[in-house]
Amino acid sequence: MAALSLIDNLDLYSTVYPPPPGMNELKPVMTHWNQAYEYVDRLVQTSSLHEDTDKPGGQDVWTVASTLLSDTQSIYHAWVLASLVPWAEAPRPPPHKRTGQISPPVPATVAKEGIRATNKLLAIITAAFNNANEVTALQRKVVSELRTSTSRSTLPISIGRDTLGMAIRKWGLSWKSQVLLSFLLDIVRSSREQESEGMGSLKVFSPVMLMVIQRISMQSQAVTLLF
């Protein structure tokens, strides 16, 4: 986290992660970026040190860390995605004029040009930002249905094995990184919204979706057998 914090505090972000070539008019949104990399740091510390889950919010953080950060590669991907959060609001470039091919999201191009990301890493970044809104929408639907559910023993339709399994299959092998990015974006965007509305400090988003994934996995291994 120290490197990202230093970049943030010294106002070096646009130097390290400059806009794509020919798009100098684009500007990263730096407000509350620290929420993203500080949350990843907390996840990494939790996964490494087995933080006491009795602390406020500890169980939520442990759920995310134990499910999404299973190895050093997933931790590296988490840091990379956190570093690109300021570019998440950039509009997608139009398709290529000659080929008509869909252009990658701006964060992917920034990673390619700025940190020379490998093709494998670029594929993960592209999928994460392409599917971020869809992942977030499903998470919020899950949260909403759980809050209004009258039965704790029955899963809402939106988080049944078939529905969730198809969603994860659509997201692909990097679905864990995609879910993590959606958490980071939700945290940062919620902070910005609360600030604009004059509200207090952010209450970190509770990752109900991950608990549901674990529950389904333990019952039938439907999710883990998809790949």
C-alpha positions as CSV (number, residue, x, y, z in Angstrom):
1,M,0.0,0.0,0.0
2,A,2.9,2.3,0.7
3,A,3.6,2.9,-3.0
4,L,0.0,3.8,-3.9
5,S,-0.3,6.0,-0.8
6,L,2.9,7.8,-1.8
7,I,1.7,8.3,-5.4
8,D,-1.6,9.7,-4.0
9,N,-0.1,12.0,-1.4
10,L,2.5,13.4,-3.8
11,D,-0.1,13.9,-6.5
12,L,1.9,11.7,-9.0
13,Y,-1.0,9.6,-10.2
14,S,-1.3,11.1,-13.6
15,T,2.5,10.7,-14.1
16,V,2.5,7.0,-13.2
17,Y,-0.9,6.2,-14.7
18,P,-1.2,8.8,-17.6
19,P,-4.3,8.9,-19.9
20,P,-4.2,6.8,-23.0
21,P,-2.4,8.3,-26.1
22,G,-4.6,10.9,-27.8
23,M,-6.9,11.2,-24.8
24,N,-5.1,13.8,-22.7
25,E,-8.4,15.5,-22.0
26,L,-9.4,12.6,-19.8
27,K,-8.7,13.1,-16.1
28,P,-8.7,10.4,-13.3
29,V,-11.1,10.9,-10.5
30,M,-8.9,10.9,-7.4
31,T,-11.6,11.6,-4.7
32,H,-11.6,8.8,-2.1
33,W,-9.2,6.6,-4.1
34,N,-7.5,5.9,-0.8
35,Q,-10.6,4.0,0.2
36,A,-9.8,1.4,-2.5
37,Y,-6.2,0.7,-1.7
38,E,-6.7,0.9,2.0
39,Y,-9.4,-1.7,1.8
40,V,-7.1,-4.0,-0.3
41,D,-4.4,-3.5,2.3
42,R,-6.8,-4.6,5.0
43,L,-7.8,-7.7,3.0
44,V,-4.1,-8.6,2.5
45,Q,-3.4,-8.1,6.2
46,T,-6.4,-10.2,7.1
47,S,-5.5,-13.0,4.8
48,S,-2.0,-13.0,6.1
49,L,-2.5,-12.5,9.8
50,H,-5.9,-14.0,10.3
51,E,-7.3,-10.9,11.8
52,D,-9.7,-11.3,14.8
53,T,-13.2,-11.7,13.2
54,D,-14.9,-10.6,16.4
55,K,-13.9,-7.0,15.7
56,P,-16.5,-4.8,14.1
57,G,-16.6,-5.6,10.4
58,G,-14.0,-8.3,10.9
59,Q,-16.1,-11.2,9.6
60,D,-17.0,-9.3,6.4
61,V,-13.3,-8.6,5.7
62,W,-12.3,-12.1,6.5
63,T,-15.0,-13.4,4.2
64,V,-13.7,-11.4,1.3
65,A,-10.1,-12.1,2.0
66,S,-10.5,-15.9,2.4
67,T,-12.6,-16.2,-0.7
68,L,-10.9,-13.8,-3.2
69,L,-7.3,-13.6,-2.1
70,S,-6.3,-17.2,-2.2
71,D,-2.7,-16.8,-3.4
72,T,0.0,-14.3,-4.2
73,Q,-1.2,-13.8,-7.8
74,S,-4.7,-12.9,-6.7
75,I,-3.2,-10.4,-4.2
76,Y,-1.2,-8.9,-7.0
77,H,-4.3,-8.6,-9.2
78,A,-6.1,-6.9,-6.3
79,W,-3.4,-4.2,-6.0
80,V,-3.4,-3.6,-9.8
81,L,-7.2,-3.2,-9.9
82,A,-7.1,-0.9,-6.9
83,S,-4.5,1.2,-8.6
84,L,-6.8,1.7,-11.6
85,V,-9.9,2.7,-9.7
86,P,-9.4,6.5,-10.5
87,W,-9.9,5.7,-14.2
88,A,-13.1,3.7,-13.7
89,E,-15.4,6.6,-14.6
90,A,-13.7,7.4,-17.9
91,P,-16.0,7.0,-20.8
92,R,-15.3,4.0,-23.1
93,P,-13.6,5.0,-26.4
94,P,-15.6,4.5,-29.6
95,P,-14.9,1.3,-31.6
96,H,-11.9,1.3,-33.9
97,K,-12.7,3.1,-37.2
98,R,-11.1,0.6,-39.5
99,T,-12.0,-2.7,-37.9
100,G,-15.1,-1.7,-35.9
101,Q,-13.5,-3.7,-33.0
102,I,-14.7,-2.7,-29.5
103,S,-12.1,-0.6,-27.7
104,P,-10.9,-1.8,-24.3
105,P,-12.0,0.2,-21.2
106,V,-9.7,3.1,-20.4
107,P,-8.3,1.5,-17.3
108,A,-7.0,-1.4,-19.4
109,T,-5.3,0.9,-21.9
110,V,-3.8,2.9,-19.0
111,A,-2.4,-0.3,-17.5
112,K,-0.9,-1.3,-20.9
113,E,0.8,2.0,-21.5
114,G,1.6,3.0,-17.9
115,I,2.7,-0.1,-16.2
116,R,3.3,-2.3,-19.2
117,A,0.7,-4.9,-18.1
118,T,1.0,-8.4,-19.7
119,N,-1.7,-9.7,-22.0
120,K,-2.9,-12.0,-19.3
121,L,-3.2,-9.2,-16.8
122,L,-4.9,-7.0,-19.4
123,A,-7.5,-9.7,-20.0
124,I,-8.3,-9.7,-16.3
125,I,-8.4,-5.9,-16.1
126,T,-10.6,-5.7,-19.2
127,A,-13.1,-8.3,-17.9
128,A,-13.2,-6.7,-14.5
129,F,-14.1,-3.2,-15.7
130,N,-16.3,-4.5,-18.5
131,N,-18.5,-6.5,-16.1
132,A,-18.2,-4.2,-13.0
133,N,-21.7,-2.7,-13.4
134,E,-23.3,-6.1,-13.9
135,V,-21.5,-7.6,-10.9
136,T,-22.5,-4.7,-8.7
137,A,-26.1,-4.9,-9.9
138,L,-26.3,-8.6,-9.0
139,Q,-24.8,-7.9,-5.6
140,R,-27.2,-5.2,-4.8
141,K,-30.1,-7.3,-5.9
142,V,-28.9,-10.0,-3.6
143,V,-28.6,-7.6,-0.6
144,S,-32.1,-6.2,-1.3
145,E,-33.8,-9.6,-1.5
146,L,-32.0,-10.9,1.6
147,R,-33.2,-7.8,3.6
148,T,-36.8,-8.4,2.6
149,S,-36.8,-12.2,2.8
150,T,-39.0,-13.8,5.4
151,S,-37.1,-17.0,5.4
152,R,-33.4,-17.5,6.3
153,S,-33.5,-21.1,5.1
154,T,-34.5,-20.3,1.5
155,L,-32.3,-18.6,-0.9
156,P,-33.9,-15.8,-3.0
157,I,-34.3,-16.6,-6.7
158,S,-31.5,-14.2,-7.7
159,I,-29.0,-16.2,-5.7
160,G,-30.1,-19.7,-6.5
161,R,-27.4,-22.1,-7.8
162,D,-28.5,-21.9,-11.4
163,T,-28.7,-18.1,-11.5
164,L,-25.5,-17.5,-9.7
165,G,-23.7,-20.3,-11.5
166,M,-24.6,-18.9,-14.9
167,A,-23.5,-15.4,-13.8
168,I,-20.1,-16.6,-12.7
169,R,-19.6,-18.7,-15.8
170,K,-20.4,-15.6,-17.9
171,W,-17.8,-13.6,-15.9
172,G,-15.2,-16.2,-16.6
173,L,-12.2,-17.6,-14.7
174,S,-11.3,-14.2,-13.3
175,W,-14.7,-13.8,-11.6
176,K,-13.1,-13.4,-8.2
177,S,-11.0,-10.4,-9.3
178,Q,-14.2,-9.0,-10.9
179,V,-16.2,-9.3,-7.7
180,L,-13.3,-7.6,-5.8
181,L,-13.2,-4.7,-8.2
182,S,-17.0,-4.2,-7.8
183,F,-16.5,-4.0,-4.0
184,L,-13.8,-1.4,-4.4
185,L,-15.9,0.7,-6.8
186,D,-18.9,0.4,-4.6
187,I,-16.9,1.6,-1.6
188,V,-15.3,4.6,-3.4
189,R,-18.5,5.6,-5.2
190,S,-20.5,5.4,-1.9
191,S,-17.9,7.6,-0.2
192,R,-18.3,10.2,-3.0
193,E,-22.1,10.1,-2.9
194,Q,-22.1,10.5,0.9
195,E,-19.7,13.4,0.7
196,S,-21.9,15.2,-1.9
197,E,-25.0,14.6,0.3
198,G,-23.2,15.9,3.4
199,M,-23.4,12.6,5.2
200,G,-21.0,11.1,7.7
201,S,-18.2,8.6,7.1
202,L,-18.7,5.6,4.9
203,K,-19.9,2.3,6.4
204,V,-18.0,-0.3,4.4
205,F,-20.1,-2.3,2.1
206,S,-21.0,-5.7,3.6
207,P,-20.1,-8.4,1.0
208,V,-23.2,-10.5,1.4
209,M,-22.6,-11.9,-2.1
210,L,-19.5,-13.7,-1.0
211,M,-21.3,-15.3,1.9
212,V,-23.9,-16.6,-0.5
213,I,-21.2,-17.9,-2.9
214,Q,-19.6,-19.8,0.0
215,R,-23.0,-21.1,1.2
216,I,-23.8,-22.5,-2.3
217,S,-20.3,-23.9,-2.6
218,M,-20.5,-25.8,0.7
219,Q,-23.9,-27.2,-0.1
220,S,-23.3,-28.5,-3.6
221,Q,-20.0,-27.3,-4.9
222,A,-21.9,-26.0,-7.9
223,V,-19.8,-22.9,-8.2
224,T,-16.4,-24.5,-7.8
225,L,-17.2,-27.2,-10.3
226,L,-18.0,-24.7,-13.1
227,F,-14.4,-24.5,-14.0
